[in-house]
């Protein structure tokens, strides 16, 4: 507890409080006191003042191009390209970040592409997301040329999926998902802009052989009726063929199997009239 002493001095009898072990305050301390409540706000603004990442108004989505089939497969999905999204960043490399819905929040924009921390081969066991399909604005011209199919198929490379020397491989997705994706623009190694995360994307799951019904319960009534009609027609056709074979066989057996004996052919012998040399006429 501090000891407080009161002394009286001076002709006016003014009372002065003396605080032991105290030092006179600096004049600037009193002017800084009103700024103390604003200190948390200033601390929040410091990261934004340096190295801030702009959030652009674009969200990746599955393509709705009617020309393309297979919007999702068992290991791939197709996105629209981010056209006219990063036009302010002409020197940036644009990367696609792929994460599981459960791990997307753990991804940091400071992770460099092409490293073990963002490698496809380490996803999803060791890293929350991987970075692939890097491009520049030259690959995403704005506006889109007429007739161009401007999509990205994620998971289309199979040759590099197990190659650790290619950490940015666009390899087949390891499971059905759900997945989240976003685009991230880097100038050098510095992130400068990003899109929002997409909606969850589910892949098509292959049907297990055990789940395929082998009984008539899984067949429609129309299919059963069609099968019955075809079976009846096949039976009628088969019966007709058997009847024709029986008829032809009986006809061949019931025909005449005897042959008339050939009559002997007699040939009469005729003596031809020979012309004999007459004796020369006698003179």
C-alpha positions in Angstrom: 0.0 0.0 0.0 1.2 3.4 -0.9 1.9 5.9 1.9 0.3 9.2 1.4 1.6 12.3 3.2 0.0 15.7 3.3 2.2 18.8 3.8 1.2 22.3 4.1 3.4 24.9 2.7 3.4 28.4 1.2 1.6 31.5 2.3 -1.7 30.4 0.7 -1.9 27.2 2.8 -2.2 25.0 -0.3 -2.2 21.3 0.4 0.1 19.2 -1.8 -0.1 15.4 -2.1 3.2 13.6 -2.2 3.4 10.1 -3.8 6.5 8.2 -2.8 8.6 6.5 -5.6 6.6 8.3 -8.3 8.1 10.2 -11.2 6.7 13.2 -13.0 4.7 12.3 -16.1 5.8 13.1 -19.6 3.6 15.8 -21.2 2.9 13.5 -24.2 1.5 10.7 -22.1 -1.7 12.6 -21.4 -2.3 13.2 -25.1 -1.8 9.5 -25.9 -4.5 8.4 -23.5 -7.5 9.0 -25.8 -5.9 6.8 -28.5 -5.8 3.7 -26.3 -9.3 2.4 -27.1 -8.4 2.6 -30.8 -5.3 0.4 -30.4 -7.1 -3.0 -31.3 -8.5 -1.4 -34.5 -5.1 -0.2 -35.5 -3.6 -3.6 -34.9 -6.2 -5.1 -37.2 -5.5 -2.6 -39.9 -1.7 -3.2 -39.9 -1.9 -6.5 -42.0 -4.3 -4.9 -44.4 -1.9 -2.1 -45.0 0.8 -4.4 -46.2 0.4 -7.6 -48.3 -3.4 -7.5 -48.3 -5.2 -10.1 -50.5 -8.1 -8.7 -52.5 -11.3 -10.8 -52.5 -12.7 -10.5 -56.1 -16.4 -10.9 -56.7 -16.4 -14.3 -58.3 -17.2 -17.8 -57.1 -16.0 -20.9 -59.0 -18.8 -23.2 -60.2 -19.4 -26.3 -62.3 -19.8 -25.6 -65.9 -23.3 -25.5 -67.4 -22.1 -25.7 -71.0 -24.6 -28.0 -72.8 -22.0 -29.2 -75.3 -20.0 -31.0 -72.6 -21.0 -34.2 -71.0 -19.7 -35.6 -67.8 -19.9 -32.5 -65.6 -18.8 -34.8 -62.8 -17.3 -38.3 -63.0 -15.9 -40.7 -60.5 -12.6 -38.8 -60.3 -13.0 -35.5 -62.2 -15.2 -32.4 -62.4 -15.4 -29.5 -64.9 -15.3 -25.9 -63.9 -15.8 -22.7 -65.9 -12.6 -20.7 -66.5 -12.3 -17.5 -64.5 -12.6 -15.1 -67.4 -12.5 -11.3 -66.8 -11.8 -11.9 -63.0 -8.2 -11.0 -62.5 -7.7 -8.3 -65.1 -6.1 -5.9 -62.7 -3.2 -8.3 -62.1 -1.5 -8.7 -65.5 1.7 -10.1 -64.0 0.0 -12.7 -61.8 0.0 -16.4 -62.0 -3.5 -17.8 -61.3 -3.7 -21.1 -59.4 -6.6 -23.4 -58.6 -6.8 -24.5 -55.0 -8.6 -27.8 -54.4 -9.6 -28.8 -50.8 -12.0 -31.1 -49.1 -14.9 -29.2 -47.5 -13.7 -30.4 -44.1 -10.1 -29.1 -44.6 -10.6 -25.9 -46.7 -10.5 -23.6 -43.6 -7.0 -24.9 -42.8 -5.5 -23.7 -46.1 -3.2 -20.7 -45.9 -2.7 -18.4 -48.9 1.0 -18.0 -47.8 1.7 -21.6 -48.9 3.8 -21.7 -52.0 2.8 -23.8 -55.0 5.1 -26.6 -56.1 6.2 -27.5 -52.5 5.4 -30.4 -50.2 2.9 -28.2 -48.4 0.7 -27.9 -51.5 1.5 -31.1 -53.4 -1.2 -33.2 -54.9 0.6 -36.4 -53.8 0.3 -35.4 -50.2 -3.5 -34.6 -50.4 -5.5 -35.2 -48.3 -3.5 -37.2 -45.7 -0.8 -34.6 -45.0 -2.0 -31.3 -46.5 -5.5 -29.6 -46.4 -5.4 -28.6 -50.1 -3.3 -28.7 -53.2 -2.5 -26.2 -55.9 -2.7 -27.0 -59.6 -3.6 -25.7 -63.1 -1.6 -22.5 -63.0 -2.2 -20.1 -65.8 -1.7 -16.4 -66.7 -4.2 -13.9 -68.0 -3.1 -14.8 -71.6 -4.8 -18.2 -71.0 -7.9 -16.4 -69.8 -8.5 -13.7 -72.4 -11.3 -11.2 -71.8 -13.9 -11.1 -73.4 -14.2 -14.7 -74.3 -13.8 -15.4 -78.0 -17.0 -16.6 -79.7 -17.2 -20.3 -80.0 -14.5 -21.1 -77.4 -15.2 -23.8 -74.9 -13.7 -22.2 -71.7 -13.6 -24.9 -69.1 -11.1 -26.6 -66.8 -11.3 -30.4 -66.1 -10.0 -31.0 -62.6 -8.5 -34.5 -62.1 -7.7 -35.3 -65.7 -4.0 -36.2 -65.5 -3.2 -39.8 -64.5 0.4 -40.1 -65.5 1.7 -37.9 -62.8 -0.5 -38.8 -59.8 2.3 -40.8 -58.2 5.2 -38.7 -59.3 6.6 -36.6 -56.4 8.7 -34.6 -58.9 5.4 -33.0 -60.1 3.7 -31.6 -57.0 1.3 -29.5 -59.1 -0.1 -32.5 -60.9 -3.8 -32.3 -61.9 -4.3 -35.9 -60.8 -7.5 -37.9 -60.3 -9.4 -36.9 -57.2 -9.0 -39.4 -54.4 -12.6 -39.8 -53.3 -16.2 -38.6 -53.9 -15.8 -35.4 -51.8 -17.4 -33.1 -51.2 -14.7 -30.7 -52.5 -14.3 -26.9 -52.4 -12.2 -24.9 -54.9 -11.0 -21.4 -55.4 -8.7 -19.4 -57.6 -5.6 -17.6 -56.1 -3.5 -15.0 -57.9 0.2 -14.8 -57.0 2.7 -12.1 -58.1 5.9 -13.9 -57.6 5.3 -15.7 -54.2 3.0 -13.0 -52.9 -0.7 -13.6 -52.9 -2.6 -10.6 -54.3 -6.1 -11.7 -55.1 -8.5 -14.6 -54.5 -12.0 -15.7 -55.3 -14.4 -17.2 -52.8 -14.7 -20.9 -52.2 -17.1 -22.7 -54.4 -20.2 -24.6 -53.3 -19.5 -28.2 -52.2 -18.9 -30.5 -55.3 -19.7 -34.2 -55.1 -18.4 -36.7 -57.5 -20.3 -39.7 -58.9 -19.8 -42.8 -56.7 -19.4 -46.1 -58.5 -22.2 -48.6 -57.6 -21.0 -51.6 -55.6 -21.6 -55.0 -57.2 -23.4 -56.1 -54.0 -25.9 -53.3 -54.4 -27.0 -54.4 -57.9 -30.3 -56.3 -57.6 -30.4 -59.6 -59.5 -34.1 -60.3 -58.7 -37.2 -59.1 -60.5 -37.9 -56.6 -57.7 -35.6 -54.1 -59.4 -37.3 -54.5 -62.8 -40.2 -52.4 -64.0 -43.5 -53.9 -65.0 -43.0 -52.8 -68.6 -39.7 -54.6 -68.8 -41.3 -57.8 -67.4 -44.2 -57.6 -70.0 -41.8 -57.0 -72.9 -39.7 -60.0 -71.8 -42.8 -62.2 -71.6 -44.0 -61.2 -75.1 -40.6 -61.9 -76.6 -40.4 -65.3 -75.0 -43.8 -66.3 -76.3 -42.9 -65.1 -79.9 -39.6 -67.1 -79.7 -41.5 -70.2 -78.6 -44.0 -69.9 -81.5 -41.2 -69.4 -84.0 -39.3 -72.4 -82.6 -42.5 -74.6 -82.8 -43.0 -73.6 -86.4 -39.5 -74.5 -87.4 -39.9 -77.9 -85.7 -43.2 -78.6 -87.5 -41.6 -77.7 -90.9 -38.7 -80.1 -90.3 -41.1 -82.9 -89.4 -43.3 -82.3 -92.5 -40.3 -82.3 -94.8 -39.0 -85.5 -93.3 -42.2 -87.4 -93.6 -42.7 -86.4 -97.2 -39.3 -87.6 -98.2 -39.9 -91.0 -96.5 -43.4 -91.6 -98.0 -42.5 -91.0 -101.7 -42.0 -93.8 -104.3 -38.8 -95.6 -103.5 -39.1 -98.3 -106.3 -37.7 -97.9 -109.7 -39.2 -99.6 -112.8 -37.0 -102.2 -114.4 -35.5 -101.0 -117.6 -36.9 -102.8 -120.5 -34.3 -104.7 -122.5 -33.5 -103.0 -125.6 -33.2 -105.3 -128.6 -31.4 -104.1 -131.6 -32.2 -106.0 -134.9 -29.4 -106.6 -137.2 -29.9 -105.4 -140.6 -27.8 -106.5 -143.5 -27.0 -103.5 -145.6 -27.2 -103.8 -149.3 -23.7 -103.9 -150.4 -22.8 -103.1 -153.8 -20.7 -105.8 -155.3 -18.4 -105.2 -158.1 -20.0 -106.7 -161.2 -17.8 -108.6 -163.5 -16.7 -106.5 -166.3 -19.0 -106.7 -169.3 -17.8 -108.8 -171.8 -17.2 -107.4 -175.0 
